[in-house]
Amino acid sequence: MIVENHQIAYRNVASKLYNFLPEEIDIALNDFDEILTGYGYHPTGAIFFSIISDPTAQVMTAQLFLPIAESHFTFPKEEEINFSSYFIVDNLLMTRVTENYEVQSQVKYWELFAYLKEHNMTQKTPVFVQFKKTRSNRTYAEMSLGVL
């Protein structure tokens, strides 16, 4: 199922670009979290990311994002951390992956692009991935793609 007009919006978001092997995404996620908490910043939400590279590339390029409590941000330049006081992406197509992430995330990724083509839409953003939890504490992923 594809949902139209989804939105991602947060205040005070730190971000950083990473290159990694797809199976090593957890290393990048942990590194980003450790850098921010190591400098005393306090997450207010879960890390999410955008897939910038071709999903079939051996090395994945992704931008990781983390909402933080602090509205003032200072970081050493060598850490290459960016900050936005707000983050919003709207007019997204969105689908959910609820199980078997390794297989289903590929299926859902291509479903988003098939829907885009079927409905004569134009891609305006990379694919965003957000991991969320249900009230019963089950983890799922939302995959979103901005369109015109």
N, C-alpha and C positions, 0 to 999 in steps of 0.2 A: 504494500500500500504506500502510495506517495501522497504527501500532504503539501498543498501549496500555501504560500504566504506565511511561512514560518519565520521567526525572528530570533536572533541571538543578541542579547544586550547585557552589558556589565559596566560597572564603574570601576575605575582605578585598576587597570589591567597591565601587567608586565608581560613582555614577550621576548622570545629569542629564537633565532633560526638554528636548526640542527640538521646534520647529515648523518644518516645511520643505516645499517642494514635493517630491513623490516622486522626481522626477528629480535632486534635489539632495541625496539622502541621503549621498552621499560627502562633501559639504562638512561636514555635521553630524558624521559619523564622524571625519573628519580634525581638525575643531575640538576635539572631545572628547579625542582622543588628544594633540593638541598642548598643550591646557591641562594635562592631567595630567603629561605628560613635562616640560613647561615648569616645573612646580613641583617637579620632581625625583622624581616617582613612577615606579615601574618595573612595566610590565605583566607579568603572568604567564600571560596567555591572550589570546584574541581578543576584540574588542568584540562584544557581542551586544545585541539590543534587543527591546523589546516594542512592539507597535503598539497605541496607546491609542485613536486615532481610528477612525472608519469608513474602511475601505480605499478607498471611492469618493470621499472628501472631497478637495477641491482641495489643501488644506494638511494634511499628515500630522502627527500628534502622536505622538511616540515617546519612550520612556525608554531611553537608552543606558546600558549597563553595561560595566565593564571591571574584571576581577580584577587586583589589584596586589600586589606583594611586601610592602609596608609594612602593619603592623598598627596604626600610629598615623597619624592623619589630621588635618591642619589646613589649612583653606582660607579665603580671604577670602569673606565672606558674599555679596558681589556675583557671585561665580562660580556660585553656586547648585548646588554639587556636594554630593551626599549620600554617606554612607559606611555600609556594613554590614559587621560583622566576619564574617558568613556570609550566604549567599544560597542558598535551596533552594526549589524548586517541584517538587512530585511529582504523581503521578497525572495525567500529561500524555498526550494523544494526540499522536503525532509522525509526520510524513511528511518525505520528502526531495525536494529539487529538485536535480537533477544537471546540467541543461543548460537553455539558453534561459530564463534566470532571469526576464526581464520577463514572458513569457507564462506559463510554468509556475508561477511563484509565485502568480499570481492563481488558476490552476486548483487548485493544492494548497490554497490558503487556503479556497476554497469547499468542497473535498473534506472538510476537517476539520470544517466546520460541518454538512455533509450527514451525515457519520458520527455526529456528536454527536446530531443529530435522529433518525436511523435507530435509534440504540441508546438512545433516551430518556434521554440524559445532560443535565446542566446545566453550562453554562459557568461556571468559577470564576476564570479568569485571562484577560488579553488574550493575543493570539498572540505567541509569542516566536520570534525568528529568530536562529539561530547559524550563522555560516559556519565550516566546518571543512575540513580537508584529509585526503585519503587518504594511505596510505604512499607511493603513487606521485606525490604532490604535486598531485593533482586537487582542485579546490575544489568543494564542494557546500554546500547550505544545509539545515539542519534547521528545520522549522517545527513548533511545539508549541503546544498549547492545553490548559490545565488544566480538568479535568472532575470532577463529582461523580456 
